[in-house]
Amino acid sequence: QVQLVESGGGLVQPGGSLRLSCVASGSISDINLMGWHRQAPGNQRELVASITTGGTTNYADSVKGRFTISRDNGKNTVSLQMNSLKPEDTAVYYCRAIRAGRFQYWGQGTQVTVSS
């Protein structure tokens, strides 16, 4: 089992920045991908960004150039730096981990609200 705990959500004005963090614990030795998804009310959960153990990243088109995902394998953490936030970025953000290429785990989610 893998446990994921997110932090860093909150309320920010348009154009502002937030940094989300996710700490993994448990059976973490063979986690090969971590990432962030988000879900706004009435919408499906969607990929925001992901990063492999080797550092390969993938971003949703809507966040490219504004968000940066990073990973500290030694601390078992993945972070999402979000800049130039827009109201449409408002959602619950979930941390996700894939272990051994097939086991999927989710965090409890953290709310991000972009509003003036």
C-alpha positions in Angstrom: 0.0 0.0 0.0 1.0 3.6 -0.6 -0.3 6.6 1.3 -0.3 10.0 -0.3 -0.8 13.2 1.7 -1.2 16.5 -0.1 -0.7 20.0 1.2 -0.5 23.6 -0.1 -3.9 24.3 -1.5 -5.8 27.5 -0.8 -7.3 30.7 -2.1 -5.3 32.9 -4.5 -6.1 35.8 -6.7 -5.9 35.5 -10.5 -2.3 35.8 -11.6 -1.0 34.5 -8.3 1.0 31.4 -7.4 0.6 28.3 -5.2 2.8 25.3 -4.6 1.3 21.9 -3.9 3.2 19.1 -2.3 2.6 15.4 -1.9 4.4 13.0 0.4 4.3 9.3 -0.3 4.7 6.7 2.4 4.4 2.9 2.7 5.5 0.6 -0.1 7.3 3.3 -2.1 10.3 1.5 -3.4 8.8 0.7 -6.7 6.8 3.8 -7.4 7.6 4.7 -11.0 5.3 7.6 -11.7 3.7 10.4 -9.7 1.5 13.2 -10.7 -1.3 15.6 -10.2 -4.9 15.5 -11.4 -7.7 17.9 -10.8 -11.5 17.8 -10.7 -13.7 20.8 -11.0 -17.4 20.6 -10.1 -19.4 18.9 -12.8 -16.2 17.9 -14.7 -14.3 14.7 -15.0 -10.9 14.3 -13.2 -8.2 15.3 -15.6 -4.4 15.0 -15.7 -2.5 18.1 -14.8 1.1 16.9 -14.8 3.1 13.8 -14.2 6.7 12.8 -13.7 8.5 9.5 -13.8 11.3 8.3 -11.5 13.7 9.3 -14.3 12.4 12.8 -14.5 10.3 12.6 -17.7 7.4 15.1 -17.4 4.1 15.4 -19.1 1.7 18.4 -18.9 -1.8 19.1 -19.9 -1.9 21.7 -22.7 -3.9 24.1 -20.5 -1.0 24.4 -17.9 2.1 24.2 -20.1 4.3 27.2 -19.4 2.6 28.0 -16.1 2.9 24.9 -14.0 6.0 22.9 -13.1 6.1 19.5 -11.6 9.2 18.3 -9.7 10.1 15.2 -7.7 12.5 14.5 -4.9 13.0 10.7 -4.9 15.0 10.9 -1.7 12.2 12.6 0.2 9.4 10.7 -1.6 7.7 13.9 -2.6 6.2 15.4 -5.7 5.5 19.1 -6.0 3.5 21.3 -8.4 4.5 24.9 -8.7 1.5 26.8 -10.2 2.1 30.3 -11.5 -0.1 32.7 -13.4 -3.2 31.0 -12.0 -6.5 31.5 -13.7 -10.1 31.1 -12.4 -10.4 28.0 -14.6 -7.7 26.4 -12.5 -10.1 26.2 -9.6 -10.5 22.5 -8.7 -9.7 19.9 -6.2 -6.2 18.7 -6.9 -5.3 15.1 -6.3 -1.9 13.4 -6.0 -1.5 10.1 -7.8 1.1 7.4 -7.7 1.6 4.3 -9.9 3.5 1.5 -8.3 5.1 -1.4 -10.1 3.5 -0.2 -13.3 0.0 -1.2 -12.4 -1.1 -0.3 -8.8 -2.7 3.2 -8.6 -3.1 5.3 -5.5 -4.7 8.6 -4.8 -4.4 11.3 -2.2 -7.4 12.8 -0.4 -7.3 16.0 -2.5 -6.6 19.6 -1.8 -8.8 22.5 -2.8 -7.4 25.3 -5.0 -9.6 28.3 -5.6 -8.6 31.1 -7.9 -10.8 34.1 -7.4 -10.6 37.9 -6.8 
